[in-house]
C-alpha cells in the first residue's frame, strides 16, 4: 500500500440501523411479453379510452349511498382466471408482512403448497378500459399464464390474449375479442387528495364481485420493491383476489389498479396499495402502441438530499436530488449537468426525491426537450435536456444510495493507494474514473460506518478532485472541519458520502 491515512479512530458507540426491504417480487426483466398468439400479435388495434379529468367535488356534503356509483362501476370490473405452469407461486418470495394479493384456487397460484404443481389455477381481477376489449390488470396476475379467461359481471366469459406485461410497474394489459363492453371512465390520479372517498372493486377469495369503501390514506408511497413506484394507499378493504381490480373515486372513475397490501395475517388490515391510473395508462398505451414500455432516460446517478448532504451543499431544505455522476454521452452530460448539481425541478415540476424524479423522467416521451433546474455552488441554473429512450436494462435515473442518511465519518482508519493498471483491471474500474483506491477500512471507523469499503475509489474530497493517494492524504491533513464530503466510485456507480467524525466516540 502506497499511502496510509494513519490517524487512529477512537472507538465509538455505533448506532444500529435496521434496513427493511419490502419487495413486491416483480421480475427485473426489462422486456415486455407480447401476445401469445403469433398469428394475431402483429395486428395492433388502436386503444381508445374515456378520460374524465374533472376534479372531484369536495363540498363536504353527507353521502347516504354509493349505490349509483357502484352500479356504474361494477360492470367494468372482471374476474381473471389463470391457468399455467409455474416453478413457484406468485407472491411466495415476499417477506411478511408485505404481500401482493393475487388470489388462489384452493392453494394453487397464491397458496403455500410445496412440491411439483403441473397445473395451477389462479383468480385475480381486471378492469375494462375500452369498449373493444382492452383490460388492465397486474403483471403478477398473468405473468406465468398459459391461458387467461375473463368473466364479466353479466356472466359472459372470454379467452383473453396477453398484449403485454411490465414487471417494473406490475401492470399488464390483456384483450378479449368483443365489442361495446362497459368501459370505465379514467380520472386524473394526480388530482386525488388524502381524505377523498375511495371504493375498491374486485373478486376477493373468489367469492364473487365485492365492493368495499374507504378513503385515500396517502399518495406517493414507495419502497415496495418495484422499479417504478408511486402508490396510492387506501384503507378500503382489499384481500387476496383483488389484484388487478379497480380503485375508483366517489364519481366512479378509475384512479388506481389494486396491487398489494401490508398485512401480518395475509388478509386486509387497512393498508392497501394501488398503482395510480396515470402510471398504468402510460404503461398500457406504450404496450399497445409500441409492443414494449418506452421510458425516458436522462443519464444521471442520483441520491436523495439528506440533512448531512444539505449541510455540505449549503441547502436550506432537505429536498431535491444530488447528481453523483452523469453517464458518458448521456442527455444529462450533453446538456451540461455534472456531479454535485442538486436537481430541484424537472419539466416545471418540483423534484422531491430520487424516486419521483425517476418517475418523471421515465414518463417523459423520448425526444422531448425539458427544462431541468439545478443548484450549482449555491446558484440556480436551468439546463435544457433532450430526453432519449431508456436503453436496455439501465435504470431511468437512479442508482439509489441511501447509506448517507446517517453517514458520519472522517478518513481515520482508511488506507489508500494509487489506482494503477493492475488495480484498475482487477477491480474493473472504468478508464474515465480517476482517484485513490481504498485498500483498507477499519471496521470501527466512522468511514466504515458511512459505507466506505475496500475497493471503493475516492474521486473527490470536499469537492476537490483526487488524482491519487498523495492527493487523498494531503486533502485530509490539518483540516478544521471534522466533516468530510467524499465522492466515491464503486461497482454501482458514483455516490456522495458525508464523513462526520464529530459523531465518532
C-alpha positions, 0 to 999 in steps of 0.5 A: 500500500502506497499511502496510509491515512494513519490517524487512529479512530477512537472507538465509538458507540455505533448506532444500529440501523435496521434496513427493511426491504419490502419487495413486491417480487416483480421480475427485473426483466426489462422486456415486455411479453407480447401476445401469445398468439403469433398469428394475431400479435402483429395486428395492433388495434388502436386503444381508445379510452374515456378520460374524465379529468374533472376534479372531484367535488369536495363540498363536504356534503353527507353521502347516504349511498354509493349505490349509483356509483357502484352500479356504474362501476361494477360492470367494468370490473372482471374476474381473471382466471389463470391457468399455467405452469409455474416453478413457484407461486406468485407472491411466495418470495415476499417477506411478511408482512408485505404481500401482493394479493393475487388470489388462489384456487384452493392453494394453487397460484397464491397458496403455500403448497410445496412440491411439483404443481403441473397445473395451477389455477389462479383468480385475480381481477381486471378492469375494462378500459375500452369498449373493444376489449382492452383490460388492465390488470397486474403483471403478477396476475398473468405473468406465468399464464398459459391461458387467461379467461375473463368473466364479466359481471353479466356472466359472459366469459372470454379467452383473453390474449396477453398484449403485454406485461411490465414487471417494473410497474406490475401492470399488464394489459390483456384483450378479449375479442368483443365489442361495446363492453362497459368501459370505465371512465379514467380520472386524473390520479394526480388530482386525488387528495388524502381524505377523498372517498375511495371504493375498491372493486374486485373478486376477493377469495373468489367469492364473487364481485365485492365492493368495499369503501374507504378513503385515500390514506396517502399518495406517493408511497414507495419502497415496495420493491418495484422499479417504478413506484408511486402508490396510492394507499387506501384503507378500503378493504382489499384481500387476496383476489383483488389484484388487478381490480379497480380503485375508483373515486366517489364519481366512479372513475378509475384512479388506481389498479389494486396491487398489494397490501401490508398485512401480518395475517395475509388478509386486509388490515387497512393498508392497501396499495394501488398503482395510480391510473396515470402510471398504468395508462402510460404503461398500457398505451406504450404496450399497445402502441409500441409492443414494449414500455418506452421510458425516458432516460436522462443519464444521471446517478442520483441520491436523495438530499439528506440533512448531512448532504444539505449541510455540505451543499449549503441547502436550506431544505432537505429536498431535491436530488444530488447528481453523483455522476452523469453517464458518458454521452448521456442527455444529462452530460450533453446538456451540461449537468455534472456531479454535485448539481442538486436537481430541484425541478424537472419539466416545471415540476418540483423534484422531491426525491430520487424516486419521483424524479425517476418517475418523471423522467421515465414518463417523459416521451423520448425526444422531448426537450425539458427544462431541468433546474439545478443548484450549482455552488449555491446558484440556480441554473436551468439546463435544457435536456433532450430526453432519449429512450431508456436503453436496455436494462439501465435504470431511468435515473437512479442508482439509489444510495441511501447509506448517507442518511446517517453517514458520519465519518472522517478518513481515520482508519482508511488506507489508500493507494494509487489506482494503477493498471493492475488495480484498475483491471482487477477491480474493473474500474472504468478508464474515465474514473480517476482517484485513490483506491481504498485498500483498507477500512477499519471496521470501527471507523466512522468511514466504515460506518458511512459505507466506505469499503475496500475497493471503493475509489475516492474521486473527490474530497470536499469537492476537490478532485483526487488524482491519487493517494498523495492527493487523498492524504494531503486533502485530509491533513490539518483540516478544521472541519471534522466533516468530510464530503467524499465522492466515491466510485464503486461497482454501482456507480458514483455516490456522495458520502458525508464523513462526520467524525464529530459523531465518532466516540 
